Amino acid sequence: MHIPRRAVAAAAVLATVLPLSACGGGSGADSSDASGKVEGKITFQTWNLQANFKDYFNGVIADFEKKYPGTEVKWVDRPGEGYADKISADAAGGTLPDVVNVSPDLVAPLAKAGLALDLDKAAPKYRKEYLDGAWKSHQIPGTEGTYAFPWYLNTGPMFYNKRLFKDAGLDPQKPPTTYDEVFADGLKLAEKSHGKVATLANVPTIEDFGRYGGQLMNKEGTGFAFNDAKGVELLTHYKELYDAKGLDSQALTATPESSGHKFLTESVAMNPGSALDLANFKKQAPSLYKNIGITDQVSSTGKANMYVMGVMVNAQSKRKPAAVAFAHYVTDATRQMEFAKQVAIFPSTAGSLDDPYFTKEDGTDVTRVRVAAAKSLKTAVNYTPVLFSEQMKTELRNQIAKALQGKQSPKEALDNAVKACDRLLQQS
Amino acid sequence: MKSPSPTTAAGRPSGRIRRHLPLSPWLFAAPGLIVVGAFSLYPFFSTLVNSFTDRRTLVPGSFVGLANFRELLHDEMFWTGLRNSVLYVVGVVPALVILPLLLAMLVQRHIPGITFFRSAFYTPVVASIVVVGLIWVWMLDDRGLVNAVLEAVGIGKVGFLSDQWLLLGSAMTVTVWKGLGYYMIIYLAALANVPRELHEAASVDGAGVVRRFFTVTVPAIRSTMVLVAALSSVSAFKVFSEVYLMAGPSGGPAGEDTTLVMLVQRVGTGLSGRVGYASAISVVIFVVTVGLMLLVLRADRKEDA
């Protein structure tokens, strides 16, 4: 069959131009009105929770549907790996579920794109039910509003290997709790073990700079500031530790998983974790479990870092009243308390941390970790800036690695990291 | 009974069939065309168009001309990625052209139990790259099997996973190891077509094993070697999994082992992904890949001439 050249050319031009037609401005319509009857079918997406908490969530959904006749909740769960990419694809494709489990750093771009419902406008009456700090964790510098209900909080203790401390002549009952103590003990551990035992398995993250007392962002939230004197001081200490082999040789490419593995195999003496890890130590490394020490998170500010999970409502949802009602239902004090009894997490609702479940020890390690974590959460800070994206984390990590390798000074490394992160912030 | 003839005496289609003929080929081809159009052509053109925009994951973006390509020129990580991808081709392709050929010649012989070895050499091909990558990471770890052996023989620990160049070399080793079986099968098919008489004649003329390899085997399977070179160079230039698994998401110490495809993944994915910029890197990868293919084919043509 003969196809005219003109038709072929036209098809080619169309194929090139059509995708361009998708480029344009976003919708600026106000979509924060969530008033109306709670009814209809909504979708609820969680982050890697189905495998272990299927019964709990099915129960919550059944209770909600019973409380609000005419509603139907479809629950979908996505694996932890690639969760942000899945949300990206859904958001870009217009298929974002009505209610989504998010972390603050995931909320920021969604809110900027007008996809996260502003709860200060849509559901201000619920604000008083939550801890003030937790509610604020889903606010974005430079914009007004709160874009997710706070859900569970978490913070973890620092685990350490008592045997390795003892072998190095350190007191296993007095583990380091500030960065200065970590560096001092780390140098001693490396020296006594002739470089065979490192104290830490990973390079510092943005949270470390926060816990060291450095400033992370400027007050306006328009630029990063972790290249201040405190930041440079912290990185300089890390460099000394790295040179003395007090930082694991594979720290520059480490992931949280590989760091955990190093601690399991007793090649590093300290590793941050959560109460969930205890069972893992007991099962996978009984010799380590016998020597396990548990202490507070390393912090020079006296405040621990906390991680916040949230539940966001899709601003484009066609069933906003039901979506808001369900997001609140999942995160209210009753449901959070029930969930906390299923797994080692902590409620973000006001007063819940005063429950005897979080204040009374029964002599076991599990309750000791739980009570200590709940106590530290009362003053804890979410040190990860909401606007600090994955790409920024990589930039910081790579510049730190260059400083540790001696390719640039700690000051140069942090200046470069701030410059790169500011550029990414401008582009976001 | 006389069966109806679809053509006239002059060999032209009958009226009924002729009416439908112009559309028929397209109807038959439609399923394939739709799949190719939806999953190859559209993404290709879309990437091309995006490379001229500042599109981000959640922001449609606008036309920025060649700004993304200009930015590439000043992006240190892009040059690092390009260097590593080119090094990967240089390191992996010669090994994947030569080693599978030697392996194929080895297992081509009909000796008892050879089927087991053929299967064994092919096993890495069917194994999941993630599983394979993790196994190699465990083996090459500071406290892994390989370092334990090296320490036992007095060489001492080697930082396979902490040194930038050793990491890249380790990833290349995994690529070669995993690809051996695949290309071996291609060579086995080619070797089966080399006439035995040529070898016999060369033997009668006094040619030894090495001489027969260069004067009989290589010329006979040269087109297959070119094919293997082309296939392996394209896949080596686009390497992702091996380096990602062994060097980690940050691309090795200070990102020094990042390859171009890793950079596309890092820059273009996530909620803050710069789709436009990642598309520009993808266009560069496409151009270099096509260039590599043309280079290999041109080299083959020169040999023919």
Contacts between the chains, C-beta under 8 A, distances in Angstrom:
chain1	res1	chain2	res2	distance
A	1	B	22	5.1
A	1	B	25	6.6
A	1	B	26	7.1
A	15	B	41	6.8
A	15	B	42	7.2
A	15	B	45	4.7
A	16	B	45	5.6
A	16	B	48	7.1
A	16	B	49	6.1
A	17	B	49	7.9
A	19	B	42	7.7
A	19	B	45	6.4
A	19	B	46	4.4
A	19	B	49	4.6
A	19	B	50	7.2
A	20	B	49	5.2
A	20	B	53	7.6
A	20	B	63	7.3
A	22	B	60	6.0
A	23	B	53	5.7
A	23	B	55	6.5
A	23	B	60	4.6
A	23	B	61	5.5
A	23	B	62	5.8
A	23	B	63	7.1
A	24	B	60	5.3
A	24	B	62	7.8
A	25	B	60	7.3
A	26	B	59	6.8
A	26	B	60	6.9
A	84	B	269	7.9
A	84	B	270	5.1
A	84	B	271	5.8
A	85	B	269	5.3
A	85	B	270	6.6
A	87	B	271	6.4
A	88	B	57	4.8
A	88	B	58	7.4
A	88	B	269	6.9
A	88	B	270	6.1
A	88	B	271	5.1
A	88	B	273	6.5
A	91	B	57	7.3
A	91	B	58	5.6
A	91	B	271	7.1
A	92	B	57	5.8
A	92	B	58	6.4
A	106	B	271	6.1
A	108	B	271	8.0
A	109	B	57	7.3
A	109	B	58	5.7
A	109	B	271	3.9
A	109	B	272	5.2
A	110	B	58	7.1
A	110	B	271	6.6
A	112	B	58	7.4
A	113	B	58	3.7
A	113	B	59	6.6
A	115	B	58	7.1
A	248	B	142	7.9
A	249	B	142	5.8
A	249	B	159	6.0
A	249	B	162	4.9
A	250	B	141	7.4
A	250	B	142	6.1
A	250	B	159	7.8
A	250	B	161	5.5
A	250	B	162	4.9
A	252	B	162	6.5
A	252	B	252	7.7
A	252	B	253	3.9
A	252	B	254	6.9
A	253	B	161	6.4
A	253	B	162	6.6
A	253	B	167	7.5
A	253	B	247	5.9
A	253	B	248	4.4
A	253	B	250	6.8
A	253	B	252	5.8
A	253	B	253	6.0
A	254	B	248	7.3
A	255	B	248	5.7
A	255	B	249	7.0
A	258	B	248	7.7
A	265	B	143	6.2
A	267	B	142	7.4
A	267	B	143	6.0
A	389	B	270	6.7
A	389	B	271	7.6
A	389	B	272	4.4
A	390	B	270	5.2
A	390	B	272	7.6
A	391	B	266	6.5
A	391	B	267	7.0
A	391	B	270	6.9
A	391	B	272	6.5
A	394	B	249	7.3
A	394	B	250	5.3
A	394	B	255	7.0
A	394	B	266	6.3
A	397	B	250	5.1
A	397	B	255	8.0
A	398	B	250	6.1
A	398	B	251	7.8
A	398	B	254	4.8
A	398	B	255	4.1
A	399	B	254	7.6
A	401	B	250	7.7
A	401	B	253	5.0
A	401	B	254	3.8
A	401	B	255	7.6
A	402	B	254	4.6
A	405	B	253	6.5
A	405	B	254	6.6
A	407	B	254	7.2
A	424	B	272	7.2
A	427	B	54	7.9
A	427	B	56	7.5
A	427	B	274	6.5
A	428	B	56	7.4
A	428	B	272	4.8
